[in-house]
Amino acid sequence: MRIVFLASGAFAQPTLRWLAQSPHEIALVVTQPAKGSGRGQHLTRTPVRAMADEFGLETLEAENVNAPEVITRLRSLEARVGMVIAFGQKLGPDLLGAMPGGCINLHASLLPRYRGAAPINWAVIRGEEKTGCTVFRITNRMDAGPILVTRWTEIKPEETAGELHDRLAGIGVDAMKAAVELFDGADIPAGTPQDESEATLAPKLSKSSGAVDFDRKASDVANHICGMTPWPGASARFEANDGRWENVLLLRARRAEDAFAPIDSPGVIDARRYVAARDGFVEILEIKPASGRSMTWQDYVNGRHVSQGDRFTIP
C-alpha cells in the first residue's frame, strides 16, 4: 500500500521506523521545516525528518501543507491514505481529499477524551488511571473524526508525562498497524462516530503552566508535577530559613501517605522533609536546581541542608 506520512515530532518516530521496514511503500514524508535554535539559530531538523533521512526516504518540508502546489504533488503520488502523527499543521479539505482513503491520525488519548495539543500531560495532571492511543479519520473538527482503532494502557504510579509519551509512542505502532490493515480491501473504513457528550479538551501548555502551587490537594500537586515533566517543567522556588533561595524544577512526586492534615501552611517542609499541601503532604522524589543537574530529593536535602520550616513558593 502506498502511504503519505505526515509527521514532525518524536512521537511519530516509532511508527515511521515500523512503516519504513514494512511491506508498505512510503510515497513521501511531509514534515515541518527546520527551525533555528540556540544563539546562532542553527537550523534543526524535525525528529521525523532526521529519521526519514536515515532511511533515505523522499521528504518534503512544507511551510504550508495546504498550499496548492503541495496538494497537486500529493495527488500525483496516487497514495491510498495519508498517515498523520504529531504534524503541527491543520489539514484542509483539499488535502484530505488528495488521497482516496483520506487521512488518519494517531492521537495520544482515548478519544473523545483529551482532544487537543497536550493529551498526555493532561491525562497525568488530571490523575487518570488509564489512557491510550486512538487512530481516527481526520475531519474538519479537531480530533473529532470517526474512530478506527483504540489501544489502552494503565498510567503507572509517579509516571511522568515524558515517560508516558515514550510508552504511548510504542503502543501507537500497534494501533497504526491495525488501522492500516482496515484499508487493505476495496472499501474505505468508515469508523465509529465519537460520543460528543464524553469529549474533553487538552489545551496547549506554556512555561507559565508549570508553576507549582502547594495550596491545592496533595494528590493534585503531585499529579501536576509529574504531568509537567519534562516540559514545560514544574517550577518552584526553594526558600531556606537562613535567606538562601533558588529556582528549581520538581521532576517527580507523590502524595505522602498520612492520616492527618498539615498544621503548616502550604509549601512548608516538615521534619520528614515532606511538603505541606492543602489537605496532606507531598513527597518530592526528584528535583533539578536551575543551575545544576537532576538529582533525588534526598541528595538535594543533603546538599542544600534542607531543614524543617524551609519552604517552596511560586516562582
The 8 nearest C-alpha neighbors of each residue, nearest first, counted from 0:
[[1, 23, 24, 2, 79, 78, 183, 22],
 [2, 0, 78, 24, 79, 25, 26, 23],
 [1, 3, 25, 78, 80, 26, 81, 79],
 [4, 2, 81, 27, 26, 25, 82, 28],
 [3, 5, 28, 82, 81, 29, 83, 2],
 [6, 4, 29, 83, 28, 30, 82, 86],
 [7, 5, 86, 84, 30, 85, 83, 4],
 [6, 8, 86, 47, 30, 45, 85, 31],
 [9, 7, 10, 85, 46, 11, 47, 6],
 [8, 10, 11, 12, 46, 47, 7, 45],
 [9, 11, 168, 8, 12, 85, 164, 165],
 [12, 10, 9, 84, 14, 13, 8, 15],
 [11, 13, 15, 9, 14, 10, 47, 16],
 [14, 12, 16, 15, 11, 169, 17, 168],
 [13, 15, 172, 17, 16, 12, 11, 18],
 [16, 14, 18, 12, 17, 13, 19, 11],
 [17, 15, 13, 19, 14, 18, 12, 20],
 [16, 18, 14, 20, 15, 19, 21, 13],
 [17, 19, 15, 21, 20, 16, 14, 23],
 [18, 20, 16, 17, 21, 15, 25, 54],
 [19, 21, 17, 18, 16, 22, 23, 15],
 [22, 20, 18, 23, 19, 17, 24, 16],
 [23, 21, 24, 20, 18, 0, 19, 25],
 [24, 22, 0, 21, 1, 25, 18, 2],
 [25, 23, 1, 0, 26, 2, 22, 19],
 [26, 24, 2, 27, 1, 3, 23, 4],
 [25, 27, 3, 2, 1, 24, 76, 78],
 [28, 26, 3, 57, 25, 58, 4, 29],
 [27, 29, 58, 4, 5, 3, 59, 57],
 [30, 28, 5, 59, 58, 60, 4, 27],
 [31, 29, 60, 7, 6, 5, 61, 59],
 [30, 32, 60, 61, 7, 62, 33, 45],
 [33, 31, 60, 61, 62, 34, 30, 44],
 [32, 34, 44, 43, 42, 45, 31, 35],
 [35, 33, 42, 43, 32, 36, 44, 41],
 [34, 36, 40, 42, 41, 43, 33, 37],
 [37, 35, 40, 41, 42, 34, 43, 38],
 [38, 36, 40, 39, 41, 35, 42, 43],
 [39, 37, 40, 36, 41, 35, 42, 34],
 [38, 40, 41, 37, 36, 35, 42, 43],
 [41, 39, 35, 36, 37, 38, 42, 34],
 [40, 42, 35, 36, 39, 43, 37, 34],
 [41, 43, 35, 34, 33, 40, 36, 44],
 [44, 42, 33, 34, 35, 41, 45, 36],
 [45, 43, 33, 48, 49, 46, 42, 34],
 [44, 46, 48, 47, 7, 33, 49, 8],
 [47, 45, 49, 9, 48, 8, 7, 50],
 [48, 46, 7, 50, 45, 49, 51, 12],
 [49, 47, 51, 45, 50, 46, 44, 52],
 [48, 50, 46, 52, 47, 51, 44, 45],
 [49, 51, 53, 47, 52, 48, 46, 54],
 [52, 50, 48, 56, 54, 53, 49, 47],
 [53, 51, 55, 49, 50, 54, 56, 48],
 [52, 54, 50, 51, 55, 49, 56, 48],
 [53, 55, 51, 52, 56, 50, 19, 16],
 [56, 54, 52, 53, 51, 57, 50, 58],
 [55, 57, 51, 54, 52, 58, 28, 27],
 [58, 56, 27, 28, 55, 59, 51, 26],
 [59, 57, 28, 27, 29, 56, 60, 51],
 [58, 60, 29, 61, 28, 30, 57, 27],
 [61, 59, 32, 30, 31, 29, 58, 62],
 [62, 60, 63, 64, 31, 59, 32, 30],
 [61, 63, 32, 64, 31, 60, 66, 30],
 [64, 62, 61, 65, 66, 88, 69, 31],
 [63, 65, 61, 66, 69, 62, 90, 88],
 [64, 66, 63, 91, 94, 67, 70, 69],
 [65, 67, 69, 68, 63, 64, 70, 62],
 [68, 66, 70, 69, 71, 65, 64, 72],
 [69, 67, 71, 70, 66, 72, 65, 73],
 [68, 70, 72, 66, 71, 67, 64, 73],
 [71, 69, 67, 73, 72, 68, 94, 74],
 [72, 70, 68, 74, 69, 73, 67, 75],
 [71, 73, 75, 69, 70, 74, 68, 76],
 [74, 72, 70, 76, 75, 71, 69, 97],
 [75, 73, 97, 71, 72, 76, 77, 70],
 [74, 76, 72, 73, 77, 71, 78, 70],
 [75, 77, 73, 74, 78, 26, 72, 27],
 [78, 76, 75, 74, 79, 98, 73, 1],
 [79, 77, 1, 2, 76, 80, 98, 3],
 [78, 80, 1, 100, 99, 98, 2, 0],
 [81, 79, 100, 2, 101, 98, 102, 78],
 [80, 82, 102, 3, 2, 4, 101, 103],
 [81, 83, 4, 103, 102, 5, 3, 104],
 [84, 82, 104, 5, 6, 103, 4, 81],
 [83, 85, 6, 105, 86, 11, 104, 5],
 [86, 84, 8, 6, 7, 87, 11, 10],
 [85, 87, 6, 7, 84, 88, 5, 83],
 [86, 88, 85, 89, 7, 31, 6, 8],
 [89, 87, 86, 90, 64, 63, 31, 85],
 [90, 88, 91, 87, 64, 86, 65, 141],
 [89, 91, 94, 88, 65, 95, 92, 64],
 [90, 92, 94, 93, 65, 95, 89, 139],
 [91, 93, 95, 94, 96, 90, 139, 138],
 [94, 92, 96, 95, 91, 97, 70, 65],
 [93, 95, 97, 96, 92, 91, 70, 90],
 [96, 94, 101, 92, 93, 97, 102, 91],
 [95, 97, 93, 94, 98, 101, 92, 99],
 [96, 98, 74, 94, 95, 73, 93, 70],
 [99, 97, 101, 96, 100, 80, 79, 78],
 [100, 98, 101, 79, 80, 96, 97, 78],
 [101, 99, 80, 98, 79, 187, 102, 81],
 [100, 102, 95, 98, 80, 99, 96, 81],
 [103, 101, 81, 80, 137, 82, 95, 136],
 [102, 104, 136, 82, 135, 137, 83, 81],
 [103, 105, 83, 134, 135, 84, 82, 106],
 [106, 104, 134, 84, 133, 83, 132, 107],
 [107, 105, 133, 132, 108, 104, 134, 84],
 [108, 106, 132, 131, 118, 119, 133, 167],
 [109, 107, 131, 132, 130, 110, 106, 118],
 [110, 108, 131, 112, 130, 133, 132, 111],
 [111, 109, 112, 108, 133, 113, 114, 193],
 [110, 112, 198, 193, 197, 109, 114, 113],
 [111, 113, 110, 199, 198, 109, 114, 197],
 [114, 112, 200, 201, 199, 118, 108, 115],
 [113, 115, 200, 201, 142, 112, 199, 111],
 [116, 114, 201, 202, 200, 117, 113, 118],
 [115, 117, 203, 202, 201, 118, 114, 204],
 [116, 118, 201, 203, 120, 119, 115, 202],
 [119, 117, 113, 201, 121, 120, 108, 122],
 [120, 118, 122, 121, 117, 160, 107, 164],
 [121, 119, 226, 160, 123, 122, 117, 118],
 [120, 122, 124, 118, 123, 119, 125, 201],
 [121, 123, 119, 125, 127, 120, 124, 118],
 [124, 122, 226, 126, 121, 120, 125, 222],
 [125, 123, 223, 222, 121, 226, 126, 122],
 [126, 124, 122, 123, 127, 121, 222, 219],
 [125, 127, 123, 124, 222, 122, 128, 219],
 [128, 126, 122, 129, 125, 123, 130, 154],
 [127, 129, 154, 153, 126, 130, 155, 122],
 [130, 128, 153, 154, 127, 152, 151, 131],
 [129, 131, 151, 152, 108, 109, 153, 154],
 [130, 132, 151, 108, 109, 150, 152, 107],
 [133, 131, 107, 108, 150, 106, 149, 171],
 [132, 134, 149, 106, 105, 148, 109, 108],
 [135, 133, 105, 148, 104, 147, 146, 106],
 [134, 136, 146, 147, 145, 103, 104, 144],
 [135, 137, 103, 144, 145, 102, 104, 138],
 [138, 136, 144, 103, 102, 135, 104, 139],
 [139, 137, 144, 140, 136, 143, 141, 142],
 [138, 140, 141, 137, 92, 91, 90, 144],
 [141, 139, 138, 143, 142, 144, 137, 89],
 [140, 142, 143, 139, 115, 114, 138, 144],
 [143, 141, 114, 144, 140, 115, 137, 111],
 [142, 144, 141, 140, 193, 145, 138, 111],
 [145, 143, 136, 137, 138, 135, 142, 146],
 [146, 144, 192, 190, 191, 135, 136, 193],
 [147, 145, 135, 191, 190, 148, 134, 192],
 [146, 148, 190, 135, 134, 178, 145, 191],
 [149, 147, 134, 133, 178, 146, 174, 150],
 [150, 148, 133, 132, 134, 174, 151, 109],
 [151, 149, 132, 131, 174, 133, 148, 152],
 [152, 150, 131, 130, 132, 149, 129, 153],
 [153, 151, 131, 129, 130, 154, 150, 167],
 [154, 152, 129, 128, 155, 130, 151, 131],
 [153, 155, 129, 128, 152, 156, 130, 158],
 [154, 156, 158, 153, 157, 128, 163, 129],
 [155, 157, 158, 154, 253, 159, 128, 153],
 [158, 156, 253, 159, 155, 252, 225, 251],
 [159, 157, 155, 156, 162, 225, 163, 160],
 [160, 158, 225, 162, 161, 226, 228, 163],
 [159, 161, 226, 163, 120, 162, 228, 164],
 [162, 160, 164, 159, 163, 229, 228, 165],
 [161, 163, 159, 165, 164, 160, 158, 166],
 [162, 164, 160, 166, 165, 161, 167, 159],
 [165, 163, 161, 167, 162, 166, 160, 168],
 [164, 166, 168, 162, 163, 167, 161, 169],
 [167, 165, 163, 169, 168, 164, 170, 162],
 [168, 166, 170, 169, 164, 165, 171, 163],
 [167, 169, 171, 165, 10, 166, 170, 164],
 [170, 168, 167, 171, 166, 172, 13, 165],
 [171, 169, 167, 172, 168, 173, 166, 174],
 [170, 172, 174, 168, 169, 173, 167, 132],
 [173, 171, 14, 175, 170, 174, 169, 176],
 [172, 174, 176, 171, 175, 170, 177, 169],
 [175, 173, 171, 177, 172, 176, 148, 178],
 [174, 176, 178, 172, 177, 173, 179, 171],
 [177, 175, 173, 179, 174, 178, 172, 180],
 [176, 178, 174, 180, 175, 179, 173, 181],
 [179, 177, 175, 181, 180, 176, 148, 174],
 [178, 180, 181, 176, 182, 177, 175, 183],
 [179, 181, 177, 182, 183, 178, 176, 184],
 [180, 182, 179, 178, 183, 188, 177, 184],
 [183, 181, 180, 179, 184, 187, 188, 186],
 [182, 184, 180, 181, 185, 179, 0, 186],
 [185, 183, 186, 182, 181, 187, 180, 188],
 [184, 186, 187, 183, 182, 188, 181, 100],
 [187, 185, 184, 188, 182, 183, 181, 189],
 [186, 188, 100, 182, 189, 185, 184, 181],
 [189, 187, 190, 186, 181, 182, 147, 100],
 [188, 190, 187, 191, 145, 147, 136, 146],
 [191, 189, 147, 145, 146, 188, 192, 136],
 [190, 192, 145, 146, 193, 147, 189, 144],
 [193, 191, 145, 146, 190, 194, 144, 143],
 [194, 192, 195, 145, 111, 191, 146, 143],
 [193, 195, 196, 197, 192, 111, 198, 110],
 [196, 194, 198, 197, 193, 111, 143, 192],
 [195, 197, 194, 198, 111, 199, 193, 112],
 [198, 196, 195, 194, 111, 112, 199, 193],
 [199, 197, 111, 112, 195, 196, 200, 194],
 [200, 198, 112, 113, 114, 197, 111, 201],
 [199, 201, 113, 114, 115, 202, 112, 198],
 [200, 202, 113, 115, 118, 117, 114, 121],
 [203, 201, 115, 116, 117, 200, 204, 114],
 [202, 204, 116, 117, 201, 205, 115, 118],
 [205, 203, 208, 202, 117, 206, 231, 207],
 [206, 204, 208, 207, 231, 203, 209, 230],
 [207, 205, 231, 208, 209, 204, 232, 230],
 [206, 208, 205, 209, 210, 231, 204, 234],
 [209, 207, 205, 206, 210, 204, 231, 233],
 [208, 210, 233, 232, 207, 234, 206, 231],
 [211, 209, 234, 233, 208, 207, 235, 313],
 [212, 210, 235, 234, 233, 313, 209, 213],
 [211, 213, 214, 313, 210, 215, 220, 312],
 [214, 212, 276, 265, 266, 215, 220, 211],
 [213, 215, 277, 265, 212, 276, 216, 266],
 [216, 214, 277, 213, 276, 217, 220, 219],
 [215, 217, 277, 219, 278, 218, 276, 220],
 [218, 216, 220, 276, 219, 279, 254, 281],
 [217, 219, 221, 254, 220, 216, 222, 253],
 [220, 218, 222, 216, 217, 221, 223, 215],
 [219, 221, 223, 217, 218, 222, 213, 224],
 [222, 220, 253, 252, 218, 224, 223, 219],
 [223, 221, 124, 219, 225, 224, 220, 226],
 [222, 224, 124, 226, 220, 221, 225, 219],
 [223, 225, 221, 233, 227, 222, 226, 251],
 [226, 224, 159, 251, 222, 228, 227, 223],
 [225, 227, 120, 124, 123, 160, 223, 224],
 [226, 228, 232, 233, 224, 230, 225, 231],
 [229, 227, 230, 232, 225, 226, 250, 160],
 [228, 230, 232, 161, 227, 231, 160, 250],
 [231, 229, 232, 228, 227, 206, 161, 233],
 [230, 232, 206, 227, 209, 229, 205, 228],
 [231, 233, 230, 227, 228, 209, 229, 234],
 [234, 232, 209, 224, 248, 249, 227, 210],
 [233, 235, 248, 210, 209, 232, 247, 211],
 [236, 234, 314, 313, 247, 211, 312, 246],
 [237, 235, 246, 314, 312, 311, 245, 247],
 [236, 238, 311, 244, 245, 310, 246, 235],
 [239, 237, 244, 310, 309, 243, 311, 236],
 [240, 238, 309, 243, 241, 242, 244, 310],
 [239, 241, 309, 242, 308, 238, 243, 306],
 [240, 242, 239, 243, 238, 309, 244, 306],
 [243, 241, 240, 239, 244, 238, 309, 237],
 [244, 242, 239, 241, 238, 245, 240, 237],
 [245, 243, 238, 237, 239, 242, 236, 246],
 [244, 246, 237, 236, 247, 238, 243, 288],
 [245, 247, 236, 289, 235, 237, 288, 314],
 [248, 246, 288, 289, 235, 287, 234, 236],
 [247, 249, 234, 287, 233, 286, 250, 232],
 [248, 250, 286, 233, 251, 224, 234, 285],
 [251, 249, 285, 286, 228, 248, 224, 225],
 [250, 252, 285, 225, 284, 224, 249, 283],
 [253, 251, 283, 221, 284, 282, 157, 224],
 [254, 252, 221, 282, 281, 255, 157, 283],
 [253, 255, 281, 218, 217, 282, 221, 280],
 [256, 254, 281, 280, 282, 257, 253, 279],
 [257, 255, 254, 258, 280, 279, 281, 282],
 [256, 258, 259, 255, 279, 280, 260, 254],
 [257, 259, 256, 260, 279, 255, 261, 280],
 [260, 258, 257, 261, 279, 278, 262, 280],
 [259, 261, 279, 278, 262, 258, 257, 280],
 [262, 260, 263, 279, 275, 259, 278, 280],
 [261, 263, 260, 264, 275, 265, 259, 279],
 [264, 262, 261, 267, 265, 275, 269, 266],
 [263, 265, 267, 266, 275, 262, 276, 261],
 [266, 264, 276, 275, 214, 213, 267, 277],
 [265, 267, 311, 310, 213, 275, 274, 312],
 [266, 268, 310, 275, 274, 265, 308, 309],
 [269, 267, 274, 308, 272, 310, 307, 309],
 [268, 270, 307, 272, 271, 273, 308, 274],
 [271, 269, 307, 272, 268, 306, 273, 308],
 [270, 272, 273, 269, 268, 307, 274, 306],
 [273, 271, 269, 270, 268, 274, 307, 306],
 [272, 274, 282, 271, 268, 269, 281, 280],
 [275, 273, 268, 281, 280, 267, 266, 269],
 [276, 274, 280, 265, 266, 267, 261, 279],
 [275, 277, 265, 213, 217, 280, 279, 214],
 [276, 278, 215, 214, 216, 265, 279, 217],
 [279, 277, 216, 260, 276, 217, 261, 280],
 [280, 278, 260, 276, 217, 261, 277, 275],
 [279, 281, 275, 255, 276, 274, 217, 273],
 [280, 282, 254, 274, 255, 217, 273, 253],
 [281, 283, 273, 255, 253, 252, 254, 284],
 [282, 284, 252, 296, 285, 281, 251, 253],
 [285, 283, 252, 296, 251, 295, 282, 286],
 [286, 284, 295, 296, 251, 250, 294, 283],
 [285, 287, 249, 250, 294, 293, 248, 296],
 [286, 288, 293, 248, 247, 292, 294, 289],
 [289, 287, 247, 291, 290, 248, 246, 292],
 [288, 290, 247, 246, 291, 287, 248, 245],
 [291, 289, 288, 292, 287, 247, 246, 245],
 [292, 290, 288, 289, 287, 293, 294, 247],
 [291, 293, 287, 294, 288, 290, 289, 286],
 [292, 294, 287, 286, 291, 285, 295, 288],
 [295, 293, 286, 285, 287, 298, 292, 296],
 [296, 294, 285, 298, 297, 284, 286, 299],
 [295, 297, 299, 285, 284, 298, 286, 283],
 [298, 296, 300, 299, 295, 301, 284, 294],
 [299, 297, 301, 295, 296, 300, 302, 294],
 [298, 300, 296, 302, 297, 301, 303, 295],
 [301, 299, 305, 297, 298, 304, 303, 302],
 [302, 300, 298, 304, 299, 303, 297, 305],
 [301, 303, 299, 300, 304, 298, 305, 297],
 [302, 304, 305, 300, 301, 299, 298, 306],
 [305, 303, 301, 300, 302, 306, 299, 239],
 [304, 306, 300, 303, 309, 301, 307, 239],
 [307, 305, 309, 308, 304, 270, 268, 272],
 [306, 308, 269, 270, 268, 309, 272, 305],
 [309, 307, 268, 267, 306, 310, 269, 240],
 [310, 308, 239, 240, 268, 307, 306, 267],
 [309, 311, 267, 266, 238, 268, 237, 308],
 [310, 312, 237, 266, 236, 238, 235, 267],
 [311, 313, 236, 235, 314, 266, 310, 237],
 [312, 314, 235, 211, 212, 236, 210, 311],
 [313, 236, 235, 312, 234, 210, 246, 211]]
